[in-house]
Amino acid sequence: MNLPTPSLDSPPLLVLEDLAVGAEGPNAHRLIEGVSGSLRPGDVWVVFGAPGSGKTALLFTLAGLQPPAAGRLWSDGREVTRFSGEDEVGHRRRIGLVFENGGRLFHRLTVLENVALPLCYHGNQSFGEARPRAEALLGALDLLDWTHTTPGRLRLATRQRVALARALILQPDVLLLDDPVAGLGTPETRWWRETLRGLATGNALTGGRALAVVVACHELQSWLEVGTRFVRLQAGRWTPVNDRKELLALADPRVREGLAGGEPGG
């Protein structure tokens, strides 16, 4: 089976030009060098690496939450590092971000309030105005039973779906996800694969628009049939994996053990 080939007909939504991604904080150091590529509608990038390899920092940089340590990032043909004020906010609105481990939901708000919040904050809407869109998203993601529940009373899998609804409410062009299936079982992992495939091709959740999707993960196996491009983060370098034989070797734990010098597992 060959890797999916994304369409080059659409102009890129994001262009990464020899980016370096740094850690946050006063003593920040570079985590990744040489990040390059053009992200288009329909793309599903799978960026994988060990914990601490810089996956989360990469997503924050793409989302405009922290500046690149070097290089340039272009959004819709304009350089993000030159943005300020409304342009910076506009870029962030084009990017949906699903945080890991429960999505960083606000625990004093209900599920419905969490999902409506971006429309209230960025769209200058009242809760009453935002509510129909929020309820429609919750219904599409099978979450209406928890509309008036606070996140602390939900299991992890449900919180992750709520975080996805919140990321989609502003109808972004790009969706970034930080290890969304970590700690989830096989049925939920399958749900995420099918859902992200639908978002990338365009479905009812997106109004038929194809989104660009970037999934950061440390476990590659779950994403083999979804990704259109695979990139390995190792030793601080951005290393595209374009050969399926190499990709399958990296995804097979028995092969990984063998490459590391151990005995293949059973």
C-alpha positions, 0 to 999 in steps of 0.5 A: 500500500502506498502512502496517500498523496495530498493534492497540490491544487490548493495554496498552502495554509502554512509554510514552514521555512527552516524553522527552529523551535525553542522551549518556553521560559527565560532559559529557553533552548532550541528543541528542533531545527530544520522544520520545513514544509507546506501544509495544505487542505487535506494534508494530515501530518503525523509528527512523532518523537519521544517525550521531550523531543519538542512536539508540543513546542512545535504545535505552539509555534505553529499556532502562534502561541510562541515565536519561532527561535529562528526561520520563518513561518507563513500563514496564508502568504503572510509572515507570522513573525511580522504580525501584531494586533488584529493580524496575530489574533486572526492567525490564531483564529485560523488554527484549532488546537487540541491539547493533550491529556484532557484538552485543558478545559476550564473546570468551573465551566460546563461542557457547553460553556467551554465549547461556546467560549471561543465564540464569546471571546474571539467572536464577540458573541453573547453566550445565547448567540454562541449556544446554537453553534456549540450545541450543534457541534456537541450533537455531531460529536455525540456529546449532548448528554454531557452539555451541563456537566463540568469537565472534572466529572468526565472520563478522559475520552469524553474530555478529549472530544469536548476539546475537539469541539472547542477547537472546531467552533471557530471553523479553523483552517488548520487543526493541531492535536497533541497526542489526542489518543494517549491513554485511550482504548482501541474503540476511541482511537478508532473514532479519532482516526475516522474523525480526523480523516473526515475533517481532512477530506471535508464533512458536515463538521467542517461544512464540507471544507477540507482542513489541514491536520497536524497530529503530534504523537509518540506512538506511530502505529495508530496513525499509519493509515491516516497520515499523508506525511510522516516526520520523525523528531530525533536528536533535535532534527526534523526528519521526513519519512517518505519511504513506507518500508522505513515507516513500517519499520519505525512503527513495528516495536519488534523491529525497533527493538532489533534496531536498538540492539535487543532481541525482537519481541514475541 
